[in-house]
């Protein structure tokens, strides 16, 4: 932990700072504690609000920061122990019984505990002394969550037994269809009635007892008055035929109307279930709906009518919703597609709305689980998802996700579908995700230009490059590319490589003449081998802000530097060349940037750079720039079993800093 600074540089009340810091990452909050005394306490509280421990080392280091008299231990409200993807070999069974007891003793105000069964043996919670300690000392604990759903039968029993012992305070429950509930607890309805504070219920069908919405209704009737979130999976829609005929009491109707969030997965679109939801769950604010089989060509006319008129009319009046993939045939269902998108883009009484389109193209790539053997069948249809979410400052974003299997021959179908979408409502932002592309890459740039021509209101453009690029190839734009003056914000994300063709960025600078914000994720520019430098050449751009990911610089430093050096001592030199008008003169500035926490030091003279130890350089050539944001992922893993090798970053170990050129 950091020590409290002595200097005071701000008179802003700490309550305001704490709200600001709550939007920062854990690492940034850690750094904010070191700035001044005014920031120390609010940044510390924000840092400790939700603690994530992913390994035994994390736990040991965290506990070492606290002493028995440390009052900040009372600020910790949430613990996440490991992740679902954490392998046991890496976690080393993170929490043994003694470690659990230590957490209970040291941190009395914990309200929420999320654990991974890869990192912790759930049997620890069934030990009498652990249960007794939780009940006596963790008096505020209201959520004990296991972040995996597919548990073994024995693990499910242990989880349910633990929840039963803690039932008086638990506000969240994953209800499994398990023998323990059916045979020992008197059934699912009786079991949930023992949780008086229950607010969030997830029902997981396994043995055929709770496989439909009708099966779940008796369970909901036995829940208390606090239930506000429901997550369930309906496998047997035929059982819901009589769902609308049954007469319910006033109390039952009030409980249903009190539910604010619903996540529902159905095998197929069931009109009876949908009509029941529309009539009874009138208080829904957030809704997620998905179907196992959702090919529109297999639906009856009645299903299609109910879907567009009744269901979408109900769904799209929520501010937050997610409709998972529908499969739609090209051309055949264009009229129906227009009806769906019309509902999705109709927003009454909402002033600030961003209409976003996301196009995902994939082909012949087994690592993403796609059925590449059925390329012809896949290329005759696409999938559509609808998402509505709240952004900052009260703004609403409505996103249409189109996922296409790209064969090179169906580009016209993709463009025609996009034309139908733009005829309904012009999108203001566009994301083109090429992460699953493996072949036909040469035709993609032309497709991008055609898409931009069809959507002249696009101001924000994001492109995710294919993950299959080798070191010797990159996304190269045609030299005769037109200009797109309506695009003011551009984000380019590399799939796995940090290598780009040297002519690409100058072409980007020419294509988008009024670009003000440019973001480069997972690549740091063109790699110039001779000078051991990443070059970002944007000679025509006047940027308000450049977001630059220097993670590739850190990776490349380990690959090419001859000297063995620790990351604590590693650094790179940032050279910024600002071109002054049309003259040959330029303004150059130099910075030394550490490769651990991105600490920036201005270098006054070039001679200082010559005296430094071996290092890489990042050279930015630009007409004008006001701010530069640097980002660094401190932990990067290579998934060696994948072909090609993929990189994954730990989001909790990311740092950033900014430099002003004003």
Residue pairs with C-beta under 8 A, 6 or more apart in sequence:
1 65
1 66
1 72
2 30
2 33
2 34
2 40
4 37
4 40
5 34
5 35
5 36
5 37
5 40
6 37
7 36
7 37
8 36
8 37
8 38
9 35
9 36
9 38
10 17
10 36
10 38
10 39
11 38
12 38
14 38
14 41
14 42
15 42
17 38
17 39
17 42
17 43
18 42
18 43
18 45
18 46
21 29
21 32
21 39
21 42
21 43
21 46
21 47
22 46
22 49
24 32
24 46
25 651
25 652
25 654
26 47
26 50
26 51
26 52
26 652
27 634
27 652
27 653
27 654
27 655
28 655
28 656
29 43
29 44
29 46
29 47
30 43
30 47
31 597
31 655
32 39
32 43
33 39
33 40
33 43
33 44
33 47
35 43
44 72
44 75
45 72
45 75
48 72
48 75
48 76
49 75
49 76
49 77
49 78
50 77
50 78
50 80
51 62
51 76
51 78
51 79
51 80
52 58
52 80
52 652
53 59
53 62
53 79
53 80
53 81
53 82
53 94
54 82
54 83
54 86
54 91
54 94
54 119
54 650
54 652
55 82
55 86
55 90
55 91
55 92
55 94
56 91
56 92
56 93
56 94
59 94
59 95
59 99
63 102
63 106
66 72
66 73
66 106
73 106
73 107
73 108
74 107
74 108
74 109
75 109
76 107
76 109
76 110
77 109
77 110
77 111
77 112
77 140
78 110
78 111
78 112
78 113
78 114
79 103
79 107
79 110
79 112
79 113
79 114
80 114
80 115
80 147
81 94
81 95
81 113
81 114
81 115
81 116
81 119
81 120
82 91
82 94
82 115
82 116
82 118
82 119
82 120
83 116
83 147
84 116
84 118
84 147
84 148
86 116
86 118
86 119
87 118
88 118
88 119
91 116
91 118
91 119
93 119
93 120
93 121
94 119
94 120
95 103
95 115
95 119
95 120
95 124
96 121
96 124
97 124
97 127
97 130
100 124
100 125
100 130
101 129
101 130
101 133
103 110
104 110
104 130
104 133
104 134
104 137
104 138
105 133
105 137
108 137
108 138
108 139
108 140
109 140
110 138
110 140
110 141
111 140
111 141
111 142
111 143
112 141
112 142
112 143
112 145
113 141
113 143
113 144
113 145
114 143
114 145
114 146
114 147
115 122
115 144
115 145
115 146
115 147
116 146
116 147
116 148
117 146
117 148
117 151
117 155
122 146
122 155
122 158
122 159
122 162
123 158
124 130
125 131
125 134
125 144
125 158
125 162
126 158
126 161
126 162
131 162
131 165
131 166
134 141
134 166
135 165
135 166
139 169
141 166
141 169
142 169
142 170
142 171
142 172
142 197
143 170
143 171
143 172
144 162
144 163
144 166
144 170
144 172
145 172
145 174
146 159
146 174
149 174
149 204
151 159
151 176
153 178
156 176
156 178
156 180
157 178
157 179
157 180
159 174
159 176
160 176
160 178
160 180
160 181
160 191
161 180
163 170
163 173
163 195
164 185
164 191
164 194
167 194
167 195
167 196
168 196
168 197
169 197
170 195
170 197
170 198
171 197
171 198
171 199
171 200
171 226
172 198
172 199
172 200
172 201
172 202
173 192
173 195
173 198
173 200
173 201
173 202
174 202
174 204
175 181
175 188
175 191
175 192
175 201
175 202
175 203
175 204
175 210
175 219
176 204
176 206
177 188
177 204
177 205
177 206
177 207
177 208
177 209
177 210
178 206
178 207
179 207
181 187
181 188
181 191
182 188
182 207
182 209
185 191
185 194
188 203
188 209
188 210
188 218
188 219
189 218
189 219
189 221
189 222
190 222
192 198
192 201
192 219
192 222
192 223
193 222
193 223
195 223
195 224
196 224
196 226
197 224
197 226
198 223
198 224
198 226
198 227
199 226
199 227
199 228
199 229
200 227
200 228
200 229
200 231
201 219
201 220
201 223
201 227
201 229
201 230
201 231
202 231
202 232
203 210
203 216
203 219
203 230
203 231
203 232
203 233
204 233
205 211
205 233
205 235
209 215
210 216
210 219
210 232
211 233
211 234
211 235
211 236
211 239
212 234
212 235
212 236
212 237
212 238
212 239
212 240
213 232
213 234
213 239
213 240
213 243
213 264
213 270
213 273
213 276
214 239
214 240
214 242
214 243
215 236
215 239
216 232
217 243
220 227
220 230
220 252
220 255
220 256
221 252
221 255
223 255
225 254
225 255
225 258
227 255
227 258
227 259
228 258
228 259
228 260
228 261
229 259
229 260
229 261
229 262
230 259
230 261
230 262
230 263
231 262
231 263
231 264
232 263
232 264
232 265
233 264
233 265
233 266
234 240
234 264
234 265
234 266
234 267
234 270
234 273
235 267
236 267
237 266
237 267
237 268
237 270
237 272
237 273
240 270
240 272
240 273
240 276
241 272
243 272
243 273
243 275
243 276
244 272
244 275
244 276
244 279
248 256
248 280
253 280
256 280
256 281
257 280
257 281
257 282
257 283
258 283
259 281
259 283
259 284
260 283
260 284
260 285
260 286
261 284
261 285
261 286
261 287
262 277
262 281
262 284
262 286
262 287
262 288
262 289
263 287
263 288
264 273
264 277
264 287
264 288
264 289
264 290
265 289
265 290
265 291
265 292
265 324
266 273
266 289
266 290
266 291
266 292
267 291
267 292
267 293
268 291
268 292
268 293
268 294
269 291
269 294
269 299
269 303
269 306
269 307
271 302
271 303
271 306
274 306
274 307
274 310
274 311
275 306
275 310
277 284
277 314
278 310
278 311
278 314
284 318
285 318
285 319
285 320
286 318
286 320
286 321
287 315
287 318
287 320
287 321
287 322
288 321
288 322
288 324
289 315
289 321
289 322
289 323
289 324
290 323
290 324
290 325
291 324
291 326
294 324
294 325
294 326
294 327
295 327
295 381
296 304
296 326
296 327
296 328
296 329
296 333
296 336
297 327
297 329
297 332
297 333
299 307
304 336
308 336
308 339
308 340
308 343
312 340
312 343
312 344
313 343
315 321
315 323
315 343
316 343
316 344
316 346
316 388
318 388
319 350
319 388
319 390
319 396
320 388
320 389
320 390
321 386
321 387
321 388
322 385
322 386
322 387
322 388
323 385
323 386
323 387
324 385
325 383
325 384
325 385
325 401
325 403
326 340
326 383
326 384
326 385
327 381
327 382
327 383
328 336
328 337
328 381
328 382
328 383
328 384
329 380
329 381
330 380
330 381
330 382
330 410
330 413
330 416
330 417
331 413
331 416
334 416
334 417
334 420
337 384
337 417
337 420
337 421
338 420
338 423
338 424
340 384
340 386
341 400
341 420
341 421
341 424
341 425
342 424
344 386
344 388
344 398
344 400
345 355
345 398
345 424
345 425
347 353
347 396
347 398
350 396
352 393
352 394
352 395
352 396
353 395
353 396
353 397
353 398
354 391
354 395
354 396
354 397
354 398
354 428
354 429
355 397
355 398
355 400
355 425
355 426
355 427
355 428
355 429
356 397
356 398
356 399
356 400
356 427
356 428
356 429
356 430
356 431
357 399
357 400
357 402
357 418
357 421
357 427
357 429
357 430
357 431
357 455
358 399
358 400
358 401
358 402
358 430
358 431
358 433
359 402
359 404
359 414
359 418
359 430
359 431
359 432
359 433
359 451
360 401
360 402
360 403
360 404
360 433
360 435
360 436
361 404
361 406
361 414
361 432
361 433
361 434
361 436
361 437
361 444
362 368
362 370
362 403
362 404
362 405
362 406
362 435
362 436
362 437
363 370
363 372
363 375
363 405
363 406
363 407
363 436
363 437
363 438
363 439
363 440
364 370
364 372
364 375
364 438
364 439
365 372
365 436
365 437
365 438
365 468
366 372
367 642
367 643
367 646
368 435
368 436
370 378
370 405
370 436
371 378
375 405
375 407
378 405
379 405
379 406
379 407
379 409
379 410
379 413
380 410
382 402
382 403
382 404
382 405
382 414
382 417
383 401
383 402
383 403
384 400
384 401
384 402
384 403
385 400
385 401
385 403
386 398
386 399
386 400
386 401
387 397
387 398
387 399
387 401
388 396
388 397
388 398
388 399
389 396
389 397
389 399
390 396
390 397
391 397
400 421
400 427
402 414
402 417
402 418
402 421
404 410
404 413
404 414
404 417
406 414
406 437
406 440
407 440
408 439
408 440
408 443
411 443
411 447
414 447
415 447
415 450
415 451
415 454
418 451
418 454
418 455
419 454
421 427
422 454
422 455
426 455
426 456
426 457
427 455
427 457
427 458
428 457
428 458
428 459
428 460
429 458
429 459
429 460
429 461
429 462
430 451
430 452
430 455
430 458
430 460
430 461
430 462
431 461
431 462
431 463
431 464
432 448
432 451
432 461
432 462
432 463
432 464
433 464
434 444
434 463
434 464
434 465
434 466
434 495
435 464
435 465
435 466
435 467
435 495
436 466
436 467
437 444
437 466
437 468
438 466
438 468
441 466
441 475
444 475
445 475
445 476
445 477
445 478
445 481
446 478
448 463
449 481
449 482
452 458
452 461
452 484
452 487
456 486
457 486
458 486
458 487
459 486
459 487
459 488
459 489
460 487
460 488
460 489
460 490
460 491
461 487
461 489
461 490
461 491
462 490
462 491
462 492
462 493
463 475
463 490
463 491
463 492
463 493
464 493
464 495
465 474
465 475
465 492
465 493
465 494
465 495
466 475
466 495
467 495
467 496
467 644
467 646
468 495
468 644
469 475
469 494
469 495
469 496
469 497
469 499
470 497
470 644
471 497
471 499
472 499
474 497
474 499
474 500
474 501
474 504
475 500
475 501
475 504
476 501
476 503
476 504
477 504
477 507
477 508
477 511
479 503
479 507
481 507
481 510
481 511
482 511
483 510
483 511
483 512
483 513
484 511
484 512
485 512
485 513
485 514
487 512
487 514
487 515
488 512
488 514
488 515
488 516
488 517
489 515
489 516
489 517
489 518
489 519
490 508
490 512
490 515
490 517
490 518
490 519
491 518
491 519
491 520
491 521
491 547
492 508
492 519
492 520
492 521
492 523
493 521
493 522
494 500
494 521
494 522
494 523
494 552
495 522
496 522
496 644
496 645
496 646
496 647
497 523
498 522
498 523
498 524
498 527
498 534
498 552
498 555
498 556
499 523
499 526
499 527
500 523
500 525
500 526
501 526
502 526
502 528
502 535
502 537
504 526
505 525
505 526
505 536
505 537
505 538
506 537
506 538
506 539
506 540
508 538
509 515
509 537
509 538
509 539
509 540
509 541
510 540
512 541
513 540
515 541
515 543
516 542
516 543
516 544
516 545
517 543
517 544
517 545
517 546
517 547
518 538
518 541
518 543
518 545
518 546
518 547
519 546
519 547
520 536
520 546
520 547
520 548
520 549
521 547
521 549
521 631
522 549
522 551
522 552
522 647
523 549
523 552
524 534
524 536
524 548
524 549
524 550
524 551
524 552
524 553
524 618
525 534
525 535
525 536
525 537
525 618
525 619
525 620
526 534
526 535
526 536
526 537
527 533
527 534
527 535
527 556
528 534
528 535
531 617
532 560
532 616
532 617
533 575
533 616
533 617
533 618
533 619
534 552
534 553
534 556
534 616
534 617
534 618
534 619
535 619
535 621
536 546
536 548
536 618
536 619
536 620
536 621
536 622
537 621
538 620
538 621
538 622
538 623
539 579
539 621
539 622
539 623
540 623
541 622
541 623
541 624
541 625
542 623
542 624
542 625
543 622
543 624
543 625
543 626
544 626
544 627
545 626
545 627
545 628
545 629
546 620
546 622
546 625
546 627
546 628
546 629
547 629
547 631
548 618
548 620
548 628
548 629
548 630
548 631
549 631
549 632
549 633
550 572
550 593
550 595
550 598
550 618
550 630
550 631
550 632
551 631
551 632
551 633
551 636
551 649
553 572
553 595
553 616
553 618
554 567
554 570
554 595
554 632
554 636
555 636
556 616
557 565
557 570
557 572
557 595
557 615
557 616
560 616
561 614
561 615
561 616
562 614
563 613
563 614
565 613
565 614
567 595
567 596
567 634
568 596
570 594
570 595
570 596
570 615
571 592
571 593
571 594
571 595
571 612
571 615
572 593
572 595
572 615
572 616
572 617
572 618
573 590
573 591
573 592
573 593
573 603
573 609
573 612
573 615
573 616
573 617
573 618
574 590
574 591
574 592
574 593
574 600
574 617
574 618
574 620
574 659
575 588
575 589
575 590
575 617
575 618
575 619
575 620
576 588
576 589
576 590
576 591
576 620
576 622
576 625
576 628
576 661
577 586
577 587
577 588
577 619
577 620
577 621
577 622
578 586
578 587
578 588
578 589
578 622
578 623
578 624
578 625
578 661
579 586
579 621
579 622
579 623
579 624
580 586
580 587
589 602
589 661
590 602
590 603
590 606
590 608
590 609
591 600
591 601
591 602
591 603
591 659
592 600
592 601
592 603
592 609
592 612
593 599
593 600
593 601
593 618
593 630
594 600
595 632
596 634
597 655
598 630
598 632
598 655
598 656
598 657
599 657
600 630
600 657
600 659
603 609
620 628
625 661
626 660
626 661
626 662
627 658
627 659
627 660
627 661
627 662
628 658
628 659
628 661
629 656
629 657
629 658
630 656
630 657
630 658
630 659
631 654
631 655
631 656
632 654
632 655
632 656
633 649
633 650
633 653
633 654
634 650
634 653
634 654
634 655
635 649
635 650
635 653
636 647
636 648
636 649
636 650
637 647
637 648
637 649
637 650
638 645
638 646
638 647
639 645
639 646
639 647
639 648
